[in-house]
């Protein structure tokens, strides 16, 4: 009889622990899929890019000197910490705009997923003149893509390669430099 009581206690403990694990996993999954949320009047927090985006109510987008069709691209500035220049950041934004199109084609937001950034370690035995950063982006808060960014020693040129989540290459910008969101796409 004592053995039967011990089995019931052990089974109860195991079931309780399983329920706790399932609850924690469900909560973590909900945290990972959180959409952008308004944190203050006129400010939105984007969890993918770990950025706060200013968007005051009742204010139209500033269009003076900017391309009104370009999507909102968030989180690219964190790549500067991994070695790209401001000019290369602008050229990356141009390449993303070139591939995904702008607001007229339904692309309103592109965000670099900040916890996906993986700089490829420099190999001193390889005489290449570029560094590489791999990361993921989220388009319109739902579709995820993989990106390989090759950035060159001239501090202006980049090559942006975009892949589907199944590693199918969708776009290769070739080596481009001196571009920004203000440049026209073909």
C-alpha positions in Angstrom: 0.0 0.0 0.0 2.9 2.4 0.9 4.5 1.7 -2.6 1.2 2.6 -4.3 1.0 6.0 -2.4 4.6 6.7 -3.4 3.8 6.0 -7.1 0.8 8.4 -7.0 3.0 11.1 -5.4 5.7 10.7 -8.0 3.2 10.7 -10.9 1.6 13.8 -9.5 5.0 15.6 -9.3 5.9 14.5 -12.9 2.5 15.8 -14.2 3.0 19.1 -12.3 6.5 19.6 -13.8 5.3 18.8 -17.3 2.5 21.4 -16.9 5.0 24.0 -15.7 7.3 23.3 -18.7 4.4 23.6 -21.2 3.3 26.9 -19.6 6.8 28.3 -19.8 7.3 27.2 -23.4 3.9 28.7 -24.4 4.8 32.0 -22.8 8.2 32.1 -24.5 6.5 31.4 -27.9 4.1 34.3 -27.3 6.9 36.6 -26.4 8.8 35.8 -29.7 5.8 36.5 -31.9 4.8 39.8 -30.3 3.9 42.5 -32.9 5.1 46.1 -32.7 3.4 47.8 -29.8 2.7 51.4 -29.0 4.8 52.3 -25.9 3.9 56.0 -25.7 1.8 58.4 -27.6 3.6 58.8 -30.9 6.2 56.0 -30.3 6.1 52.3 -31.3 8.5 49.6 -30.1 9.5 47.1 -32.8 10.7 43.9 -31.0 12.3 42.5 -34.1 14.8 45.4 -34.6 14.7 46.3 -30.9 14.0 49.9 -32.0 11.6 52.6 -30.9 10.0 54.2 -34.0 8.6 57.7 -33.7 5.2 58.3 -35.3 3.4 61.2 -33.7 -0.4 61.1 -34.1 -1.9 63.4 -36.7 1.5 64.1 -38.3 2.1 63.2 -41.9 5.4 61.6 -42.9 8.1 64.1 -43.8 8.6 63.9 -47.5 11.0 66.8 -48.2 14.1 65.3 -49.7 13.0 61.8 -49.2 11.5 59.0 -51.3 7.8 58.8 -50.3 7.6 55.3 -51.7 10.4 53.9 -49.6 9.4 51.5 -46.8 10.3 52.2 -43.2 13.5 50.2 -42.6 14.4 49.7 -39.0 17.4 48.2 -37.2 20.1 48.6 -39.8 22.1 51.0 -37.7 23.1 48.1 -35.3 25.1 46.7 -38.2 27.5 49.6 -37.8 28.7 48.0 -34.6 29.7 45.0 -36.6 31.9 47.0 -39.1 29.8 48.6 -41.9 30.0 52.3 -42.6 27.0 54.8 -42.8 27.4 54.8 -46.6 27.2 51.0 -46.6 24.1 51.1 -44.4 22.5 53.5 -46.9 23.4 51.1 -49.8 22.0 48.1 -47.9 18.7 50.0 -47.4 18.7 50.7 -51.2 19.2 47.0 -52.0 16.3 46.0 -49.6 14.1 48.6 -51.3 15.2 47.4 -54.7 14.2 43.8 -54.0 11.1 44.2 -52.0 9.8 47.4 -53.6 8.2 50.2 -51.8 4.9 51.1 -50.4 3.3 51.2 -53.8 4.1 47.5 -54.0 2.8 46.7 -50.5 6.1 46.8 -48.6 5.7 49.2 -45.7 8.2 48.0 -43.1 11.5 46.0 -43.1 13.2 45.3 -39.8 16.5 43.7 -39.1 16.0 41.0 -36.4 18.5 42.2 -33.9 19.2 38.9 -32.2 19.9 37.2 -35.5 23.1 39.1 -36.5 26.1 36.9 -37.0 29.4 38.5 -38.2 31.5 36.0 -40.0 35.0 35.9 -38.3 37.8 37.5 -40.3 40.2 34.9 -41.8 43.7 36.4 -42.0 44.6 33.7 -44.5 41.9 34.8 -47.0 43.0 37.8 -49.1 39.4 38.9 -49.7 38.7 42.6 -49.3 35.3 42.3 -47.7 33.7 41.2 -44.4 30.4 39.3 -44.1 27.5 39.6 -41.8 24.5 37.2 -41.8 21.2 38.2 -40.3 17.4 37.8 -40.8 14.9 40.5 -41.6 11.1 40.6 -41.2 9.0 42.3 -43.9 5.6 43.8 -43.0 5.8 42.3 -39.5 5.3 38.7 -40.9 7.6 37.3 -43.6 11.1 36.4 -42.6 14.1 36.2 -44.9 17.8 35.5 -44.5 20.4 38.1 -45.6 24.1 37.9 -46.3 25.8 41.3 -46.5 29.3 41.5 -47.9 30.8 44.9 -47.0 34.0 46.1 -48.7 37.1 47.9 -47.5 36.3 51.0 -49.5 33.6 51.8 -46.9 31.0 52.4 -49.6 30.4 49.1 -51.4 28.2 46.2 -50.4 26.7 43.1 -51.9 23.3 42.1 -50.5 22.1 38.5 -51.0 18.6 37.6 -49.8 17.4 34.1 -49.2 14.1 32.5 -48.4 13.8 30.6 -45.1 14.5 27.4 -47.1 17.8 28.9 -48.4 16.6 29.6 -51.9 18.4 32.6 -53.2 15.9 35.3 -54.1 18.1 38.3 -54.9 21.7 39.3 -55.4 22.4 43.0 -55.7 25.9 42.5 -57.0 28.5 44.9 -55.6 26.9 48.3 -55.5 28.0 51.6 -53.8 26.8 55.1 -53.3 23.1 54.3 -53.3 20.4 55.4 -50.9 16.6 55.3 -50.5 16.5 58.5 -52.5 17.8 56.7 -55.6 15.3 55.4 -58.1 14.9 51.7 -58.5 14.4 50.0 -61.8 
